[in-house]
Amino acid sequence: MHIIDIYFVIISILGENMKYASKSLDHLGIVSGVCKEIGLVETIDNIIGVDEQQIVTTGESVMAMVINALGFVSKPLYMFPDFMEKKPVKVLFRDGLEAEDFNDDTLGRALDRLYENDPTKVFSTVSFKALLELGIKRDFFHLDTTTMNVHGEYTYPEEDMVPISITYGKSKAHRDDLKQFIISLITVSESDLPVWIKALSGNTSDKTHFREVIGEYSKMLMDSDEKAHFIMDSMMYTDKNVRAMSDDIYWLSRVPESIKIAKELLISTGLNDMVESNLEGYHIKSFSKTYADISQKWVVVFSEKSFDKEIKTFEKKVAKEGEKIGKEIWHLGNHEFTCKEDALKSAQAKEKKWKYYSLDDYEYIEKKKREKGKRGRPSNDAEDIKIVYKIKASFKPNEKAIENERKCKGKFIVATNDLNLPDEDTLKEYKGQQSVERGFRFIKDPLFFTSATFLKAPRRIVSLVMIMGLSLLIYSLAQRKLRKALEAMDENIPNQVGKPTKKPTMRYVFQIFEGLEYLIIIDGKQASYQVLNMKLIHRQILALMGPHYENIYLLKKGCGR
């Protein structure tokens, strides 16, 4: 039954003096429940402090921005009061707060206070506390960066006072025409939970940043007995980084093929030399290597799926280069040179640029040519003519180069300075690097914060990045909680196509909760509450999440507000 129909039923039964109001609760009760369960507001307020004159504390402002981010509304923060007006504020937060309390000034001041108290440190404190209370292991960390493109000038008279520089840099989104800032993110392997996030200038280099952030984050792990490993992409693997980090931490990294000994190892390691991995479709073999004077384990990995894809691309690449060279050779054959040596040098210069082909044979064509400006058939007078040369060349496939490149397809090398780490774990954890990439996809989703980077003050952008991280944390914690409950209770819920699953995405679960309304019925001085449109699937999910969440949706007796 539609809400307005319910309204007329209530009026007909209880009389016209009855008043009611409805608010969209949807999935935001779950978001609020996770925030409260990890003590988000209390942790932030303990760090930043609470002014007695504040109606909304900084922690509550942060929680409100997280709820906004996870509300699938794609509205920038300046429209926040309109967003809150349609929500049951007292249910999501506490008694005493109203929608109008969450205005532009309140949120802006909260962002400023976050910046003054180091947003990265605040975020890490919240995340550490949540992981500790939930007993989540902190042994393998995934580190990566992504670029966030912005529109506008972003120029400031006193650049030295700006915390990060919104500027041009190497764009991972291939938008070199736009200015950008960079987000650095660390996630822990279990459940893709973020444990570190930081905003960086748009021209920051991964090669130097990785070393710096690991050193900074490692200090926060000193009170832990856990053996932490940092997992990064090949940008980390430089001579300087390997030397600098190996004494302090364990690391895993893909080895760039541009390193000579890595390329040689890929070529020399055949599939017959490798053993089948526990991960389907993979084969592995480990070697002891020394690079940058650091002893390491190098695990050569062969992926059947990657090979099938890469070999097709490779064959097209070889054929395309052959077509290009054919045109080059034709044009070269029409060019005139003053001597044979110049003609051959020109052909050899082109050959150096070829990757899969080489010169096969060539011959010179000698031609008499009358001096420029003179007409008629050239005479035998040497003063009237000059000799020019053309080179007619042919080319052939470089079979050795092609075969060596073919041997590398589907393979890569993962290196670690933990010599005791099992080969299987090395591969498994490196593949887990996708967790940080999933985090970036979440943050850059147009339904979340992309439209909110309109903020012009870099200090507020720095704080906003922290809010992005918290939104990812809350989302990931909710997803982890539901999946673990489904596994423990041996239950399933239908996925997007109606098939049972124990691993639903929280994005889809949030969509399931769309349309739940919080109805407030006022009869004189008494008020009662109902959640409308509740179905069996909602009850099942909330029961799996726990009593705390059932209370929010009024499924427990005596839990009216």
Summary of the structure (lengths in Angstrom):
residues: 561
radius of gyration: 32.2
end to end distance: 23.6
largest distance: 121.8
contacts: 1692
relative contact order: 0.14
helix: 47%
strand: 21%
